[in-house]
Each structure stands twice: as C-alpha cells, then as structure tokens.
C-alpha cells in the first residue's frame, strides 16, 4: 500500500492484464466511455488505465515488476488527478537497476520527473520510449554507453522504418536523457548517440500565400462563432495553438491592447500588442461567449470550466495553427520587422547570442505594435474585411 492507495498483485497472464484498447487522454473521452465496457489504457500516461464497471469508472496503474504485473488502484478521481498520481506510482514501481546501475527506463522516468517540461513533451518522451526503445529499457546507461554500434544500428533501423524525422527525434531524446545523467555520473562513457548521423532538417515553407489565405478564410467563415474568433486570434497574433487555447480574460487587456500568453513553449510567458481589429473582435466576443467561471476566452463547449482541448479543422479546409505562425513570421518580414522584433512578436527565445540576452522584451511591446497593425491591415486587404470584422 502506498499513501493509502490500495494495491493488488496479479499474475502475468493475458487473462488478468488489462486489454489493449486505448482512450484519448481527455476528460471528455473518459466520460464518453460506456459503463460495463471493461478496462481501457489511457494514451500518453505510462501504465494508467481506466476501468469501467456497471455504475462507476475508476483509474488504476499497472506495471510489470520481476515478471509479475502489479496493479495499484487510484480510484474514482478526475483524469488530471489520476495522471498526477499515476506518474508518482509508476516511478515507485520501477524495477531494480541492473547490478545496482541506472537503467534506461529508470533514467527516462527520473528525467521526466526532474525536468520542467510541457505535458505534450512528456507524452512524446513516454511514447518514444514505449514505441522505439522498449527493448532497451532494462539495459543500464553504462551498457548503452559502451554499445555505440548497437545504438547506431538502432537509430538506423528507426530511420528505415519510420523516416528521418522520427529517427532524429528518438536520437535527440535518448541523447538528452543520457547526457543529463552523465552530468551526475561523469564516469559514464561518452554519449553513444555521438556516432549517429542525423539527416539535415528540411525547412517548412508553410506560410500561406494571398490566395491560400482567401481559401482558409472561406473555410473559417463556415465554422461556429467560437471557432471563428479562435482562428482570427491565431491569425492576428501568430501564437501557438496551445497558447491561445489557454487564454483567460485576465490575460487580455482590451484597454491597453495587449495579450499575455501564460502558456508558451519553454515556459517563456510573453506579451504582444493586439491589433485594433482583433481588439474589436474580442470585445464583442467577451459579451457573447459562454459563461466560464474559470475565465477562459475559449471554453470547451461541453465543459465550460475547462479550455478547448484542441483546434483541428483541417478536414473542413482550415490550415493548421502552425501554418498561421509561419505566415505571421513571413508577413512581419514583409512589414520590415527586424529579426529581434519578430522574435518578440512570436515569443521566440532571444538567446542566440550574448547581445540578444541583453534585450528585455517587455520594454519593446510598443515597438512591435506598428508591425502587428501592419500585418493585420495586410490581412484585411487580402481577405476583404470591412471595418467591423465578422465575429459570428
């Protein structure tokens, strides 16, 4: 028993192990599971399952230890709480290290515990370990360090089967975990990923042309008002989807004309000026949007106390949010933005050289405003917007 959490040990047999059906890591998806449907694996969380009985749904964690499947019941809690508890329980159940040495699986779990990573990044790490490195998870880091040829062969096999991007990602993550613990234990051999060649990344020409923007806008106009305002915000800020989805009204200053993105890559919250056209749209939307006690600008239609979980309208002809981010960067260049001001507008890191580290982005918000206004006006010209943009 761990901290009052009931636990049971079951034999390692297919009849006793939870089945392989999986469910998306969203509360709405958990709620939609039918009662009496058995046990489902929650995607993105190592060892987390939800068991659907006749009148209840409860979470449990399962992990194989020394040939046996150990289950620890979390109980009837929300998905967010279940995932928090599952990470702690999964780590507590880790198998003993080989000959007292740190295994790859143990190092991987501790890396995710100790590093301040975004949840999406954590899910990606867990997936890559499970999908591509599971056969190596029980080997010690020292063993991997001494098997440079094996690591090279592994990465080459991933590249042949799954492509350059996947191979580069697996190599990068394996290297990050290994180097992290080599700082603690300098006696480990040099990183084995040093002998793995990474193909050069091809740049993505994702910025939308004028004609592509018009096609995009025609598709957006067919969406519900919530989605229309969301896509206009993405277009006129160039922010990442996760940043916009987690906006609260307290982050939107309609008087000063600024937006602060608290959720951003690398934990770098940033503030950008809001074009007048976007401010008008959001002012109207604030009066019309569904009530949300949490103050979300874009609350979930089904669960207003939570933000929208995702923005996927590609099947309706709407290009992705990252296409709009590339478009914003291209249009900023068209408007004459310097590289530093463009980075500030997009919330990019200013750590490329010593001189840029001296820049304080918060003091340059107003310097960015004319550029954002110019881009918004360019969009208005291309899309044929009237003085008052459609807001549903």
N, C-alpha and C positions, 0 to 999 in steps of 0.2 A: 504494500500500500504506500502511495506517495502523496503526502499532503492531503490525506483524506480521500484520495481518488481510488475507487475500488479497482482491483486488477485480477485477472484470471490468466492462467496459462493453458493453452490448448495445444494439442498435438499438431505437428506439422503435416497435415494431410489436406488434400483438396476439399474434402467434405467439411472441414472445420474452418478453413480460411475463408475470409470474405471473397465474394465473387469479383470479377474484374470489371463489372460495369462502373462507369465513372459519371460524375456530375460536375458541372462547371462551378468554380469557387465563388458563387454569388448567392446571397441570401434568397433572392427570388427563385433561383433554380432549386435550392433546398426546399423551399416552401412548396414548390410545384411537384415534388416527388410524391407519388401516391402512397398512401398508407398500405401496410402489408406487402410492400414491394421488395423487402429484403435489404441487403447491405450494399452500399454504393461507395466507391472510392472518390474522395474529393480531390479534384485535379489541382496540382500546384503545391500541395502540402504533403510532405513525406509521411506516409503511414496513417493519414487521417481518413476515417470512414464515417458515414452516417448510416445508422440502422433504422429502417422504417418498419415499425411494428403496427399492430392493429389500430392503436389510438395515439401513438407517440412516435417522436423521432429523436434519437439520441446519438451523440458522437462518441467515437472510440478511436484509440491509437493502436496500431498493430506493427510489430517489428519482430523479425526473426533473430533470435539470440541463441547461439550454440545449438543450432539445429531445431529449436522449438520456436513456435510463434507465440509471442507474448502479447496479450491484449490488455489495455488499460482503459477503462470506461471514463469518459469525461462527463456524460450526462446530457440533459436537455438544456442547452445553452444556445446563444446566438452563434452564427458562423464566425464572426470576428473573435469572440472569446474562445471558441473551440480552436481556432488556428493559433491563438497565443499560447493556450495550454498545450496544444499538440507539439509545438516546437520544443517546449521545455521537456515534455515527456519523452519525445523521440530521442533527444540528446541523452536523457538519463538512462535510456535503454540501450545505448550504443554498446556493441560488443567489445570485449577487452582487446587492447592493442596486441599486435603480433610481437611476441618476445619483449613485451613492455614498450614497444616502439609505436609511434603515432601512425595510424592507418590513414589512407586517403579519405575514407568515409568520415572518420572522426575529425580529421583536419578540415574537411569540407563543411561539416556541421558547425564546428567551432568558428570557422571563418565567417559564416553567415550570422552567428550569434554576436560576434565581436565587431564586425564592420557595420557602419551606418549606411546600409544600402536601401534603396527603394524596394517596395514589396514586389513590384514587377521584376526587378533584377534578381531578387531572392528566388522567385518562382523559376526564372530562367536557369539559375545555377542548379537548383534542385532537379529540374528537368534534364539538363545536360548530364548530370551525374548518373541519373537513372537510365537515360536513353543510350549514352555512349561510353560511360566509364564504370558501369555496374560490375563488370567482370574484374575490374582493378580495385574496387572499393576496399577490399580486405587486405591489400598489399600495403606495406609500410612506405612512408615517404622516402626513407633511405633506400629501400629496394627499388623504388621508381627512379630515384636519382642515379642509381647505378645501372639502370636498364635504358640507356639513352636510345639504343637501336630499337627496343621494343616500343618506346614512346613515339619515336619517329614513324614506325610501322603502323601504330595505332592511328595517328593523325592522318597518315596517307590513306588508310582504309576508310576513315570517315569522309575524307575528301572525295574518294572514288564513288562512295555510295550515296553521299548526301550533299556534295557540292562544296565549292570554295568557301562560301560564307559560313556554313556550319562548321567546317574544319577549322577556320580561323577563330571562330567563337569558342570552340572546345579548347583549342590550344591556349587562347588568352585566359580563359577561366582556370585551366589547370596550372598555368604559369603563375597566375595571381595567388592562388592558394599555396602553391609550393614556395614561392618567394616570401610570402607573408610569414610562414613558419621557419624559413631559413634565417630570417632576421632574429628569431628567438633561439634557434639552434644552428649556429654557424658551421657546425661540423657536418651538416648535411652536404651531400655532393652538389656541384653546380646544377642549376635547373636543367632538367633533361630536355625541356622544350627549346633550348638554345639550338638544337640540331634540326629543328623542324622549320622548313621554309614556308613562309606564309605568302600566298599569291597577293599581288597588289590589289587594293580595293578599287573598283571602278566607281567613278563619280556618278551620282544620280542626277540626270537632267530632269528634275521633277517640276520645275517652275511651269505654271500654266501660261500659255500664250493668250492673247486677247480673245481669239475665237474659242479656245478651251474654257476660258473664264465665262464666256457667254453660255456655253453648254452647261457648265457647272451651275450657273445662276438659275437657268431654266429648270434644272432638276431640284434645286433648293426650294424654289417657289411652290413646288408641289407638295412639300412637307408640311407637317403640323407647325403651328406657331412656335412652340418650344424649340423645335429643331431649326427653324428659320433663324431665330435670334442667336442660337448657339453657333450656327455656321457663319453668321455675319460677324460674331465676336472673334471667331477663329480667323476669319479672313482679314479683319482690320487690326488685329494685334499680332498675328503671326505666331501666337503662342502654341505650345504643345497641347494636345487634346487633354491630357491629364491635368494640366494647369488650369484650363478653362472649366473643365468639369467640376473641379473642386473650389470654384469661386464662391465666396459668400458675399452678401450685400455689404458687409462691413469692409470688404476689400475694394469696393467700387465707390470712389469718391466723385459723385456727379458734379459737385461744386468746383472742385479743383481740376476735374477732368483727368483723373488718373486711375489706373487699375494696378493692384498689387497681387502678384501671383505667389501665394504661400507655398504651393506645391510645385516644385520645379526640379529639374534634373540636378543631381549632386547636392540637393538640399539648399541650392542657392536661390532663396526668395528674391524677387526683383519687382520693381515698379516701372510702369511705362505710361506715357501720356495717352490719353484716349482721344481719338479723332472726334471732332464735333458730331459727325454723322453717327458714329457709334454711341456717343453720349445720348443723342436724341432717341435712338432705338431702345437703349437700356432704360431710359427714364420712363418711356411708355410701357416697356415690359415689366418694370417694377410694380406698376399699378395693376397689371393684368395677370402676372404669373401666379401659379398655385401657391397657396399659403404653405410656408415651411418654417416650423419652429426653429430649425437649425440655421435658417437664413440662407439656404442655398439659392444661388442665382438660377441654376438649372436643376431643380429637384427631380428625383425619379418619379415618373407618372404613377407608379404603383406603390411606392414607399416614399412619400414626400420628406420624411425625416432623413433620408439618405440622398446623396447626389446621384445623378445619372451615372450608370455604371460604365457605359461605353458609347462611342459615337461611330456607328457603322452604317453608312447609307450608300456604299459602293454599288449595291445591287439596284439602287434607284438612280444611278448615274452620277452620284456625287463623289468627286475625287477626295482622297484622304486628307486628314488634317495636316499631315506632314507635307503633302503637295502644296498646301497653302503656306506653310512655313518657308518652303523653298521659294515660293512665289513672292512672299514678303521680302525675303533677302534680295532677290533679283530686282524687285521694284524699288527697294531702298537704294540700291546701286544706281538705278536709273534716275532716282531723285537727287543723286550726288552725295549720298552718305559716305562719310569716311569709314574705314574698317572698324575703328573704335566705337563710333556712334552706332553702327549697325550691330555690333556685338551687344551693346547696351540695350538696344531696342528688342533684341531677341533673347536676352537673358543668357547669353553665352559667357563662358569664362574669359576673364581678362588676364590670364596667367601665362600667356605665350612668351613674354619676355619681361625683364626687370622693369622697364619703363612703364609697361601697361599695369603692373602691380601697384603703381602709384596713383592710378585713376580711382576716384570714388564715384561709382555710377549714380548714386542718389543725387549728386550735385549736378548731374548732366541731364536730368529728366526733361527740363525745359528746352535744352539744346536739341533733344531728339524730336520734340513736338512738331516743328515745321516739316520734318521729314515724314512723320506719320500722317500728318494732314495732307501732304502732297501725294502720298500713296493712296490714301482714301479718296481723294479727288480724282486720281487717275482711274481707280476702280469705278467711281461714279460715271466717269466719261465712257468707259468701256461698256459698262452694264446698263447705261441709260437710266440711271436713278434720277428720280425727281428730287425736289428739295427735301421732301419727307420720304424716307425710305420705307418700303413695305415692312411691316412688323407683325403681320398676321392678325 
